[in-house]
Amino acid sequence: MEIDEVSFKKTGSIDAGVETEVKLHVNEKDTMKDAIGTGVEVEATEVKVEGNVGAAALIKAEEVRIGGQTHQSSKIYADTAQINVLRGYLKVKDKAEITRVEGGVAEGKEIVVSQMIGGEIRGMNVKVKLLGANAKIYGVSRIEIEKMLGENNKLIIDPSQIDAYHDEIVSLEEAVKHLSEEIEKRKEKMTEKEKVAAKSETAVGSLKKKILEEKRRGIAPRPAFVAKIKQYQKLKEKIEAERGELTVLQTKLKSLESRLLAYQDMVVHAEIVNFGEWKEYTTIEFHLLQPQMKLEYIPTAGQSKQVVYLVKNEEGYEVAVREVDGA
């Protein structure tokens, strides 16, 4: 389907559906006009726009190609996307290729950007060829910068900031926190019971001996003695039951922690690579999940061709730096 522009005046919103094999090609190229008009919603299998995407416009498709620029209040959702100038929001399931990010936000599995000035990127793997100033980049496996031109950039390895992982990581962290607190409370209560049982053990042993001695002499056990022994036995049974419950909770906690550690493995093996020179006020962060910890590194301006990563030490992990292979 080929049309000149999509607007409320000419076409209204287009809802062909993502899985309908409908391909929409919008031809308007005038840089002073919007090919996709203000507030319009477009949904099709493939959307190709030669020109600009207007304010508050919404595009949903499997494949999106934008030849112009997107307004800062526009939103695009796709499996794959090719965008000329991103000023709005873009979320892809797989890969996005962007010529220039100008204050926009891009999320996806793999994000490749030719030039970035401000804005934010969140992806499993992120590659930026020319990085300007005031950008924030979140990655999981790798962040790669070919050339850094500007200052005040943040490069962060943090799986919890990636949509695909965020909800589960937050849920796991909350579950670990709640379960850890519950285990500690139960341990404290059980310790108190064990102290009471330990103090009672000698006295109960004496009572049992007295009952046996009196039984040999044909004297019936005194009810008060029997009651105290039964009370002690019930306490011991309760301690054993609670110990079993505690073991179950501890096993569950280990399972939750191991799931968190699987995400942490991504952080531990992640790399931030700069093939160019570091600029002033660059900040690098690695966010560990178990235990929650932020490791920060400030590169030295002027140094170049470096890989920043984590290495294990006696206390956990620390940031390390090496030269790019072959540099």
C-alpha atoms as a printed R data frame, in Angstrom:
    type eleno elety resid chain resno      x       y      z
1   ATOM     1    CA   MET     A     1  0.000   0.000  0.000
2   ATOM     2    CA   GLU     A     2  1.584   3.278 -1.141
3   ATOM     3    CA   ILE     A     3  0.359   6.679  0.017
4   ATOM     4    CA   ASP     A     4  1.793  10.189  0.170
5   ATOM     5    CA   GLU     A     5  1.171  10.820  3.877
6   ATOM     6    CA   VAL     A     6 -0.709   9.503  6.892
7   ATOM     7    CA   SER     A     7 -2.677  12.150  8.750
8   ATOM     8    CA   PHE     A     8 -6.063  12.629 10.389
9   ATOM     9    CA   LYS     A     9 -7.065  14.917  7.529
10  ATOM    10    CA   LYS     A    10 -6.154  12.579  4.652
11  ATOM    11    CA   THR     A    11 -6.265   8.982  5.953
12  ATOM    12    CA   GLY     A    12 -6.820   8.836  9.700
13  ATOM    13    CA   SER     A    13 -5.048   6.139 11.692
14  ATOM    14    CA   ILE     A    14 -4.234   2.889  9.867
15  ATOM    15    CA   ASP     A    15 -4.765  -0.369 11.754
16  ATOM    16    CA   ALA     A    16 -4.043  -3.182  9.327
17  ATOM    17    CA   GLY     A    17 -2.520  -5.381 12.056
18  ATOM    18    CA   VAL     A    18  1.057  -6.540 12.476
19  ATOM    19    CA   GLU     A    19  0.469 -10.092 11.216
20  ATOM    20    CA   THR     A    20 -1.627  -9.302  8.119
21  ATOM    21    CA   GLU     A    21  1.186  -9.108  5.534
22  ATOM    22    CA   VAL     A    22  0.160  -5.507  4.825
23  ATOM    23    CA   LYS     A    23  3.148  -3.381  3.787
24  ATOM    24    CA   LEU     A    24  2.759   0.373  4.065
25  ATOM    25    CA   HIS     A    25  4.999   2.761  2.121
26  ATOM    26    CA   VAL     A    26  4.624   6.482  2.900
27  ATOM    27    CA   ASN     A    27  6.275   8.585  0.197
28  ATOM    28    CA   GLU     A    28  6.334  12.107  1.662
29  ATOM    29    CA   LYS     A    29  9.996  13.240  1.776
30  ATOM    30    CA   ASP     A    30  9.634  16.960  2.500
31  ATOM    31    CA   THR     A    31 11.741  17.678  5.595
32  ATOM    32    CA   MET     A    32  9.340  20.474  6.582
33  ATOM    33    CA   LYS     A    33  6.344  18.122  6.670
34  ATOM    34    CA   ASP     A    34  5.370  15.005  8.634
35  ATOM    35    CA   ALA     A    35  4.919  11.853  6.551
36  ATOM    36    CA   ILE     A    36  3.224  10.326  9.616
37  ATOM    37    CA   GLY     A    37  1.156  13.108 11.131
38  ATOM    38    CA   THR     A    38  0.631  14.268 14.708
39  ATOM    39    CA   GLY     A    39 -1.194  11.772 16.920
40  ATOM    40    CA   VAL     A    40 -1.706   9.222 14.139
41  ATOM    41    CA   GLU     A    41 -1.433   5.493 14.883
42  ATOM    42    CA   VAL     A    42 -0.138   3.094 12.238
43  ATOM    43    CA   GLU     A    43 -0.086  -0.699 12.519
44  ATOM    44    CA   ALA     A    44  1.001  -3.012  9.705
45  ATOM    45    CA   THR     A    45  3.418  -5.848  8.991
46  ATOM    46    CA   GLU     A    46  5.941  -3.503  7.407
47  ATOM    47    CA   VAL     A    47  6.062   0.291  7.597
48  ATOM    48    CA   LYS     A    48  8.433   2.243  5.371
49  ATOM    49    CA   VAL     A    49  8.406   6.028  5.754
50  ATOM    50    CA   GLU     A    50 10.508   8.215  3.474
51  ATOM    51    CA   GLY     A    51 10.136  11.304  5.645
52  ATOM    52    CA   ASN     A    52  9.388  12.388  9.227
53  ATOM    53    CA   VAL     A    53  7.282  10.948 12.034
54  ATOM    54    CA   GLY     A    54  5.233  13.607 13.851
55  ATOM    55    CA   ALA     A    55  4.458  14.366 17.482
56  ATOM    56    CA   ALA     A    56  2.661  11.700 19.532
57  ATOM    57    CA   ALA     A    57  2.573   9.376 16.509
58  ATOM    58    CA   LEU     A    58  2.589   5.625 17.185
59  ATOM    59    CA   ILE     A    59  3.935   2.947 14.833
60  ATOM    60    CA   LYS     A    60  3.718  -0.812 15.379
61  ATOM    61    CA   ALA     A    61  5.125  -3.285 12.854
62  ATOM    62    CA   GLU     A    62  7.429  -6.237 12.387
63  ATOM    63    CA   GLU     A    63  9.773  -4.120 10.276
64  ATOM    64    CA   VAL     A    64 10.073  -0.325 10.352
65  ATOM    65    CA   ARG     A    65 12.191   1.983  8.188
66  ATOM    66    CA   ILE     A    66 12.187   5.741  8.737
67  ATOM    67    CA   GLY     A    67 14.056   7.936  6.257
68  ATOM    68    CA   GLY     A    68 13.555  11.203  8.137
69  ATOM    69    CA   GLN     A    69 13.445  12.029 11.833
70  ATOM    70    CA   THR     A    70 11.102  10.997 14.625
71  ATOM    71    CA   HIS     A    71  9.530  13.542 16.947
72  ATOM    72    CA   GLN     A    72 10.571  13.362 20.615
73  ATOM    73    CA   SER     A    73  7.036  12.346 21.657
74  ATOM    74    CA   SER     A    74  6.648   9.637 18.985
75  ATOM    75    CA   LYS     A    75  6.824   5.912 19.763
76  ATOM    76    CA   ILE     A    76  7.831   3.017 17.535
77  ATOM    77    CA   TYR     A    77  7.534  -0.706 18.372
78  ATOM    78    CA   ALA     A    78  8.972  -3.280 15.977
79  ATOM    79    CA   ASP     A    79 10.921  -6.511 15.588
80  ATOM    80    CA   THR     A    80 13.596  -4.756 13.545
81  ATOM    81    CA   ALA     A    81 14.039  -1.105 12.641
82  ATOM    82    CA   GLN     A    82 16.159   1.237 10.547
83  ATOM    83    CA   ILE     A    83 15.877   4.865 11.645
84  ATOM    84    CA   ASN     A    84 17.642   7.886 10.186
85  ATOM    85    CA   VAL     A    85 17.310  10.347 13.104
86  ATOM    86    CA   LEU     A    86 15.850   9.176 16.416
87  ATOM    87    CA   ARG     A    87 14.486  11.840 18.718
88  ATOM    88    CA   GLY     A    88 11.576   9.830 20.125
89  ATOM    89    CA   TYR     A    89 11.210   6.348 21.613
90  ATOM    90    CA   LEU     A    90 12.071   3.110 19.809
91  ATOM    91    CA   LYS     A    91 11.708  -0.433 21.086
92  ATOM    92    CA   VAL     A    92 12.680  -3.482 19.021
93  ATOM    93    CA   LYS     A    93 12.655  -7.189 19.786
94  ATOM    94    CA   ASP     A    94 15.753  -7.892 17.736
95  ATOM    95    CA   LYS     A    95 17.943  -5.323 15.982
96  ATOM    96    CA   ALA     A    96 17.822  -1.570 15.421
97  ATOM    97    CA   GLU     A    97 20.141   0.363 13.107
98  ATOM    98    CA   ILE     A    98 20.095   4.119 13.688
99  ATOM    99    CA   THR     A    99 22.024   6.722 11.729
100 ATOM   100    CA   ARG     A   100 21.826   9.344 14.474
101 ATOM   101    CA   VAL     A   101 20.376   9.422 17.986
102 ATOM   102    CA   GLU     A   102 19.513  12.989 19.025
103 ATOM   103    CA   GLY     A   103 18.188  12.755 22.561
104 ATOM   104    CA   GLY     A   104 16.004   9.758 21.694
105 ATOM   105    CA   VAL     A   105 15.652   6.453 23.531
106 ATOM   106    CA   ALA     A   106 16.271   3.058 21.908
107 ATOM   107    CA   GLU     A   107 15.747  -0.371 23.452
108 ATOM   108    CA   GLY     A   108 16.406  -3.787 21.929
109 ATOM   109    CA   LYS     A   109 18.500  -6.909 21.725
110 ATOM   110    CA   GLU     A   110 21.108  -5.358 19.413
111 ATOM   111    CA   ILE     A   111 21.438  -1.611 18.834
112 ATOM   112    CA   VAL     A   112 23.850  -0.207 16.234
113 ATOM   113    CA   VAL     A   113 24.228   3.581 16.045
114 ATOM   114    CA   SER     A   114 26.370   5.590 13.621
115 ATOM   115    CA   GLN     A   115 26.272   8.786 15.689
116 ATOM   116    CA   MET     A   116 24.857   9.561 19.147
117 ATOM   117    CA   ILE     A   117 24.308  12.987 20.698
118 ATOM   118    CA   GLY     A   118 22.617  12.721 24.088
119 ATOM   119    CA   GLY     A   119 19.783  10.260 24.556
120 ATOM   120    CA   GLU     A   120 19.696   6.776 25.996
121 ATOM   121    CA   ILE     A   121 20.252   3.256 24.680
122 ATOM   122    CA   ARG     A   122 19.415  -0.025 26.386
123 ATOM   123    CA   GLY     A   123 20.434  -3.282 24.737
124 ATOM   124    CA   MET     A   124 22.062  -6.673 25.105
125 ATOM   125    CA   ASN     A   125 24.769  -5.570 22.695
126 ATOM   126    CA   VAL     A   126 25.309  -1.909 21.818
127 ATOM   127    CA   LYS     A   127 27.648  -0.468 19.207
128 ATOM   128    CA   VAL     A   128 28.140   3.278 18.670
129 ATOM   129    CA   LYS     A   129 30.483   4.478 15.952
130 ATOM   130    CA   LEU     A   130 30.699   8.162 16.965
131 ATOM   131    CA   LEU     A   131 29.694   9.082 20.506
132 ATOM   132    CA   GLY     A   132 28.994  12.724 21.281
133 ATOM   133    CA   ALA     A   133 28.260  14.163 24.733
134 ATOM   134    CA   ASN     A   134 25.702  13.535 27.499
135 ATOM   135    CA   ALA     A   135 24.687  10.036 26.428
136 ATOM   136    CA   LYS     A   136 23.660   7.164 28.651
137 ATOM   137    CA   ILE     A   137 24.177   3.598 27.388
138 ATOM   138    CA   TYR     A   138 23.012   0.469 29.196
139 ATOM   139    CA   GLY     A   139 24.297  -2.912 28.035
140 ATOM   140    CA   VAL     A   140 24.372  -6.531 29.179
141 ATOM   141    CA   SER     A   141 27.025  -8.385 27.170
142 ATOM   142    CA   ARG     A   142 28.972  -5.670 25.383
143 ATOM   143    CA   ILE     A   143 29.102  -1.928 24.820
144 ATOM   144    CA   GLU     A   144 31.402  -0.921 21.982
145 ATOM   145    CA   ILE     A   145 32.460   2.627 21.095
146 ATOM   146    CA   GLU     A   146 34.493   3.211 17.933
147 ATOM   147    CA   LYS     A   147 35.252   6.875 18.593
148 ATOM   148    CA   MET     A   148 34.334   9.097 21.539
149 ATOM   149    CA   LEU     A   149 34.005  12.768 20.637
150 ATOM   150    CA   GLY     A   150 32.157  14.275 23.605
151 ATOM   151    CA   GLU     A   151 32.238  14.420 27.402
152 ATOM   152    CA   ASN     A   152 29.920  13.445 30.258
153 ATOM   153    CA   ASN     A   153 28.880  10.019 28.981
154 ATOM   154    CA   LYS     A   154 27.723   7.076 31.105
155 ATOM   155    CA   LEU     A   155 28.368   3.474 30.054
156 ATOM   156    CA   ILE     A   156 26.575   1.001 32.300
157 ATOM   157    CA   ILE     A   157 26.380  -2.801 32.446
158 ATOM   158    CA   ASP     A   158 23.093  -3.548 34.212
159 ATOM   159    CA   PRO     A   159 20.672  -6.333 33.129
160 ATOM   160    CA   SER     A   160 17.910  -4.921 35.362
161 ATOM   161    CA   GLN     A   161 17.650  -1.901 33.041
162 ATOM   162    CA   ILE     A   162 16.850  -4.101 30.046
163 ATOM   163    CA   ASP     A   163 13.104  -4.611 29.597
164 ATOM   164    CA   ALA     A   164 13.416  -8.320 28.799
165 ATOM   165    CA   TYR     A   165 15.026  -8.977 32.198
166 ATOM   166    CA   HIS     A   166 13.823  -6.099 34.393
167 ATOM   167    CA   ASP     A   167 10.602  -7.605 35.781
168 ATOM   168    CA   GLU     A   168 12.102 -10.992 36.642
169 ATOM   169    CA   ILE     A   169 15.238  -9.473 38.213
170 ATOM   170    CA   VAL     A   170 13.195  -7.081 40.361
171 ATOM   171    CA   SER     A   171 10.872  -9.946 41.334
172 ATOM   172    CA   LEU     A   172 13.833 -12.192 42.226
173 ATOM   173    CA   GLU     A   173 15.540  -9.445 44.236
174 ATOM   174    CA   GLU     A   174 12.350  -8.767 46.214
175 ATOM   175    CA   ALA     A   175 11.790 -12.508 46.796
176 ATOM   176    CA   VAL     A   176 15.408 -12.977 47.982
177 ATOM   177    CA   LYS     A   177 15.108  -9.999 50.337
178 ATOM   178    CA   HIS     A   178 11.772 -11.157 51.785
179 ATOM   179    CA   LEU     A   179 12.905 -14.778 52.163
180 ATOM   180    CA   SER     A   180 16.239 -13.787 53.746
181 ATOM   181    CA   GLU     A   181 14.414 -11.675 56.318
182 ATOM   182    CA   GLU     A   182 11.939 -14.481 57.022
183 ATOM   183    CA   ILE     A   183 14.780 -17.000 57.506
184 ATOM   184    CA   GLU     A   184 16.591 -14.672 59.918
185 ATOM   185    CA   LYS     A   185 13.420 -14.161 61.993
186 ATOM   186    CA   ARG     A   186 12.830 -17.914 62.170
187 ATOM   187    CA   LYS     A   187 16.462 -18.554 63.102
188 ATOM   188    CA   GLU     A   188 16.201 -16.070 65.978
189 ATOM   189    CA   LYS     A   189 13.001 -17.654 67.281
190 ATOM   190    CA   MET     A   190 14.434 -21.163 66.949
191 ATOM   191    CA   THR     A   191 17.623 -20.113 68.772
192 ATOM   192    CA   GLU     A   192 15.498 -18.895 71.702
193 ATOM   193    CA   LYS     A   193 13.619 -22.203 71.790
194 ATOM   194    CA   GLU     A   194 16.894 -24.149 71.639
195 ATOM   195    CA   LYS     A   195 18.240 -22.143 74.602
196 ATOM   196    CA   VAL     A   196 15.116 -22.969 76.616
197 ATOM   197    CA   ALA     A   197 15.426 -26.649 75.640
198 ATOM   198    CA   ALA     A   198 19.123 -26.723 76.582
199 ATOM   199    CA   LYS     A   199 18.400 -25.194 79.994
200 ATOM   200    CA   SER     A   200 15.585 -27.702 80.569
201 ATOM   201    CA   GLU     A   201 17.565 -30.755 79.441
202 ATOM   202    CA   THR     A   202 19.407 -31.361 82.746
203 ATOM   203    CA   ALA     A   203 16.267 -30.814 84.836
204 ATOM   204    CA   VAL     A   204 14.220 -33.160 82.619
205 ATOM   205    CA   GLY     A   205 16.968 -35.791 82.876
206 ATOM   206    CA   SER     A   206 16.779 -35.556 86.684
207 ATOM   207    CA   LEU     A   207 12.985 -35.887 86.606
208 ATOM   208    CA   LYS     A   208 13.219 -39.007 84.447
209 ATOM   209    CA   LYS     A   209 15.653 -40.574 86.954
210 ATOM   210    CA   LYS     A   210 13.347 -39.743 89.874
211 ATOM   211    CA   ILE     A   211 10.370 -41.290 88.065
212 ATOM   212    CA   LEU     A   212 12.381 -44.498 87.399
213 ATOM   213    CA   GLU     A   213 13.536 -44.683 91.031
214 ATOM   214    CA   GLU     A   214 10.020 -44.163 92.339
215 ATOM   215    CA   LYS     A   215  8.652 -46.683 89.842
216 ATOM   216    CA   ARG     A   216 11.091 -49.309 91.218
217 ATOM   217    CA   ARG     A   217  9.710 -48.587 94.676
218 ATOM   218    CA   GLY     A   218  6.167 -48.976 93.362
219 ATOM   219    CA   ILE     A   219  5.340 -45.294 93.516
220 ATOM   220    CA   ALA     A   220  3.277 -43.874 90.659
221 ATOM   221    CA   PRO     A   221  4.912 -41.040 88.657
222 ATOM   222    CA   ARG     A   222  3.968 -37.634 89.930
223 ATOM   223    CA   PRO     A   223  1.674 -35.797 87.402
224 ATOM   224    CA   ALA     A   224  3.742 -32.592 87.666
225 ATOM   225    CA   PHE     A   225  6.911 -34.505 86.669
226 ATOM   226    CA   VAL     A   226  5.165 -36.191 83.747
227 ATOM   227    CA   ALA     A   227  3.707 -32.857 82.552
228 ATOM   228    CA   LYS     A   228  7.112 -31.181 82.579
229 ATOM   229    CA   ILE     A   229  8.673 -34.052 80.600
230 ATOM   230    CA   LYS     A   230  5.847 -33.939 78.013
231 ATOM   231    CA   GLN     A   231  6.228 -30.176 77.747
232 ATOM   232    CA   TYR     A   232  9.946 -30.624 77.043
233 ATOM   233    CA   GLN     A   233  9.271 -33.337 74.440
234 ATOM   234    CA   LYS     A   234  6.748 -31.105 72.666
235 ATOM   235    CA   LEU     A   235  9.286 -28.289 72.615
236 ATOM   236    CA   LYS     A   236 11.903 -30.599 71.060
237 ATOM   237    CA   GLU     A   237  9.379 -31.796 68.465
238 ATOM   238    CA   LYS     A   238  8.489 -28.210 67.618
239 ATOM   239    CA   ILE     A   239 12.166 -27.312 67.210
240 ATOM   240    CA   GLU     A   240 12.678 -30.262 64.846
241 ATOM   241    CA   ALA     A   241  9.590 -29.302 62.803
242 ATOM   242    CA   GLU     A   242 10.767 -25.698 62.550
243 ATOM   243    CA   ARG     A   243 14.254 -26.873 61.595
244 ATOM   244    CA   GLY     A   244 12.687 -28.822 58.713
245 ATOM   245    CA   GLU     A   245 10.681 -25.777 57.612
246 ATOM   246    CA   LEU     A   246 13.832 -23.653 57.789
247 ATOM   247    CA   THR     A   247 15.693 -26.133 55.582
248 ATOM   248    CA   VAL     A   248 12.918 -25.895 52.980
249 ATOM   249    CA   LEU     A   249 13.095 -22.083 53.028
250 ATOM   250    CA   GLN     A   250 16.898 -22.127 52.761
251 ATOM   251    CA   THR     A   251 16.686 -24.469 49.755
252 ATOM   252    CA   LYS     A   252 14.181 -22.118 48.121
253 ATOM   253    CA   LEU     A   253 16.468 -19.139 48.837
254 ATOM   254    CA   LYS     A   254 19.439 -20.901 47.220
255 ATOM   255    CA   SER     A   255 17.308 -21.586 44.133
256 ATOM   256    CA   LEU     A   256 16.304 -17.912 43.867
257 ATOM   257    CA   GLU     A   257 19.890 -16.777 44.409
258 ATOM   258    CA   SER     A   258 21.158 -19.149 41.708
259 ATOM   259    CA   ARG     A   259 18.662 -17.644 39.247
260 ATOM   260    CA   LEU     A   260 19.943 -14.167 40.139
261 ATOM   261    CA   LEU     A   261 23.526 -15.371 39.742
262 ATOM   262    CA   ALA     A   262 22.681 -16.504 36.200
263 ATOM   263    CA   TYR     A   263 21.936 -12.863 35.386
264 ATOM   264    CA   GLN     A   264 25.009 -11.781 37.303
265 ATOM   265    CA   ASP     A   265 27.084 -14.079 35.083
266 ATOM   266    CA   MET     A   266 26.200 -11.757 32.209
267 ATOM   267    CA   VAL     A   267 27.628  -8.802 34.156
268 ATOM   268    CA   VAL     A   268 30.756 -10.721 35.162
269 ATOM   269    CA   HIS     A   269 31.536 -11.602 31.534
270 ATOM   270    CA   ALA     A   270 30.505  -8.245 30.041
271 ATOM   271    CA   GLU     A   271 32.926  -5.863 28.346
272 ATOM   272    CA   ILE     A   272 32.951  -2.152 27.588
273 ATOM   273    CA   VAL     A   273 35.280  -1.448 24.663
274 ATOM   274    CA   ASN     A   274 36.513   1.928 23.445
275 ATOM   275    CA   PHE     A   275 38.585   1.861 20.255
276 ATOM   276    CA   GLY     A   276 39.123   5.606 20.492
277 ATOM   277    CA   GLU     A   277 40.183   7.960 23.293
278 ATOM   278    CA   TRP     A   278 38.381   8.463 26.579
279 ATOM   279    CA   LYS     A   279 37.036  11.964 27.163
280 ATOM   280    CA   GLU     A   280 36.510  13.911 30.398
281 ATOM   281    CA   TYR     A   281 33.739  12.960 32.820
282 ATOM   282    CA   THR     A   282 33.129   9.507 31.362
283 ATOM   283    CA   THR     A   283 31.654   7.153 33.957
284 ATOM   284    CA   ILE     A   284 31.592   3.353 33.735
285 ATOM   285    CA   GLU     A   285 29.439   1.210 36.008
286 ATOM   286    CA   PHE     A   286 28.942  -2.527 36.529
287 ATOM   287    CA   HIS     A   287 25.841  -3.408 38.562
288 ATOM   288    CA   LEU     A   288 26.130  -6.730 40.408
289 ATOM   289    CA   LEU     A   289 22.919  -8.418 41.506
290 ATOM   290    CA   GLN     A   290 23.967 -10.886 44.205
291 ATOM   291    CA   PRO     A   291 24.822  -9.161 46.445
292 ATOM   292    CA   GLN     A   292 23.546  -5.854 45.046
293 ATOM   293    CA   MET     A   293 26.585  -3.695 44.406
294 ATOM   294    CA   LYS     A   294 27.715  -0.977 41.995
295 ATOM   295    CA   LEU     A   295 31.335  -1.015 40.825
296 ATOM   296    CA   GLU     A   296 32.365   2.298 39.291
297 ATOM   297    CA   TYR     A   297 35.357   3.228 37.166
298 ATOM   298    CA   ILE     A   298 36.398   6.620 35.801
299 ATOM   299    CA   PRO     A   299 38.625   6.239 32.718
300 ATOM   300    CA   THR     A   300 41.598   8.545 32.334
301 ATOM   301    CA   ALA     A   301 40.919  11.125 29.617
302 ATOM   302    CA   GLY     A   302 43.354  10.760 26.734
303 ATOM   303    CA   GLN     A   303 43.988   7.052 27.166
304 ATOM   304    CA   SER     A   304 42.761   4.963 24.252
305 ATOM   305    CA   LYS     A   305 41.977   1.509 22.905
306 ATOM   306    CA   GLN     A   306 40.884  -0.049 26.185
307 ATOM   307    CA   VAL     A   307 38.593  -2.856 27.325
308 ATOM   308    CA   VAL     A   308 36.961  -2.424 30.742
309 ATOM   309    CA   TYR     A   309 35.707  -5.609 32.451
310 ATOM   310    CA   LEU     A   310 35.431  -7.371 35.817
311 ATOM   311    CA   VAL     A   311 37.852  -9.771 37.501
312 ATOM   312    CA   LYS     A   312 37.335 -11.835 40.631
313 ATOM   313    CA   ASN     A   313 39.194 -10.926 43.819
314 ATOM   314    CA   GLU     A   314 39.118 -12.094 47.452
315 ATOM   315    CA   GLU     A   315 36.128  -9.897 48.291
316 ATOM   316    CA   GLY     A   316 34.147 -10.517 45.099
317 ATOM   317    CA   TYR     A   317 34.852  -8.553 41.924
318 ATOM   318    CA   GLU     A   318 36.758  -5.455 40.851
319 ATOM   319    CA   VAL     A   319 37.048  -3.434 37.654
320 ATOM   320    CA   ALA     A   320 40.030  -4.191 35.409
321 ATOM   321    CA   VAL     A   321 41.377  -2.607 32.219
322 ATOM   322    CA   ARG     A   322 43.381  -4.045 29.343
323 ATOM   323    CA   GLU     A   323 44.387  -2.914 25.889
324 ATOM   324    CA   VAL     A   324 42.149  -3.795 22.973
325 ATOM   325    CA   ASP     A   325 43.431  -7.003 21.374
326 ATOM   326    CA   GLY     A   326 45.837  -6.176 18.576
327 ATOM   327    CA   ALA     A   327 46.178  -2.534 19.659
